Amino acid sequence: MNWLNSEAFALFGQHIKWSDMIGNVIGLIALALGWRRSLWTWPAQFLSGVILFAAFATAHLSGSAGKQVVVMLVAVYGFWQWNRGRGQAQDGSIAVRFATWRERGYLAAAAALGTLAVGGLFTAYPTLSWDPWPDAYIFVGTIVAMYAQARGMVEFWFAWLLVDLVGVPLNFANGFAFSGFVYVLYGALVLWGMRDWWLRSRQPTLEGAPA
């Protein structure tokens, strides 16, 4: 499997690794499938997590590598949650909604406390991460975003935007240029997906559909 971490090509002076490229292309596909509310978004995210784990682990970015483990676990949960909730919308697909103010508070608190805890851990053990606080922010932000996606919350798009703001410069700084380029594409796709989910959140769910 060493070829995954070998150089695929150079772009604008940046060295692109196979693992970085393949994992992020699959991740981009997963995000597009999430926009379309397709159940296949979760298997795609799981596969992306497996490949990117190999990439980040070899670069000693423990936060980013650990994030991929959590991505895989949440992908399993999301697949179960969406499979359970299929047919809630009037068109027979997954219903989406805005979170309640209480849910937003829980998500924000989890993001803040989680970042402090993980960032503190990375700071105490520097070998776990080269960039403790940005790495912790992305780690926790990704978990929050994917959990919100699994629950069908429109806010998951906002969470991804906040992750992008740190993810782009962090990936370029640590030699994962393709991840940086893809994060820029994520930003555009997130804006389009946010609009689609925003509009669909106004559509009523079927009576008697499971929560």
KAMOLIN-V256271 format. One record per backbone hydrogen bond with DSSP energy under -0.5 kcal/mol. NH is the residue of the N-H (numbers start at 1). CO is the residue of the C=O. Records with the same first field share a line. If there is no record, write none. Layout:
NH = CO ; CO
This chain:
4 = 1
5 = 2
6 = 3
8 = 16
9 = 16
11 = 14
14 = 11
16 = 9 ; 14
17 = 15
18 = 6
19 = 4
21 = 17
22 = 18
23 = 19
24 = 20
25 = 21
26 = 22
27 = 23
28 = 24
29 = 25
30 = 26
31 = 27
32 = 28
33 = 29
34 = 30
35 = 31
36 = 32
37 = 34
38 = 33
41 = 38
42 = 39
43 = 39
44 = 40
45 = 41
46 = 42
47 = 43
48 = 44
49 = 45
50 = 46
51 = 47
52 = 48
53 = 49
54 = 50
55 = 51
56 = 52
57 = 53
58 = 54
59 = 55
60 = 57
61 = 56
62 = 60 ; 128
63 = 128
65 = 61
66 = 62
67 = 63
68 = 64
69 = 65
70 = 66
71 = 67
72 = 68
73 = 69
74 = 70
75 = 71
76 = 72
77 = 73
78 = 74
79 = 75
80 = 76
81 = 77
82 = 78
83 = 79
84 = 80
85 = 81
86 = 82 ; 83
88 = 85 ; 93
89 = 93
90 = 204
92 = 89
97 = 152
104 = 100
105 = 101
106 = 102
107 = 103
108 = 104
109 = 105
110 = 106
111 = 107
112 = 108
113 = 109
114 = 110
115 = 111
116 = 112
117 = 113
118 = 114
119 = 115
120 = 116
121 = 117
122 = 118
123 = 119
124 = 120
125 = 121
128 = 125
129 = 126
135 = 131
136 = 132
137 = 133
138 = 134
139 = 135
140 = 136
141 = 137
142 = 138
143 = 139
144 = 140
145 = 141
146 = 142
147 = 143
148 = 144
149 = 145
150 = 146
151 = 147
152 = 149
153 = 148
154 = 97
156 = 153
157 = 154
158 = 154
159 = 155
160 = 156
161 = 157
162 = 158
163 = 159
164 = 160
165 = 161
166 = 162 ; 163
167 = 163
168 = 164
170 = 166
171 = 167
172 = 168
173 = 169
174 = 170
175 = 172
176 = 171
177 = 175
180 = 176
181 = 177
182 = 178
183 = 179
184 = 180
185 = 181
186 = 182
187 = 183
188 = 184
189 = 185
190 = 186
191 = 187
192 = 188
193 = 189
194 = 190
195 = 191
196 = 192
197 = 193
198 = 194
199 = 195
200 = 196
201 = 197
202 = 199
203 = 200
206 = 88
209 = 206
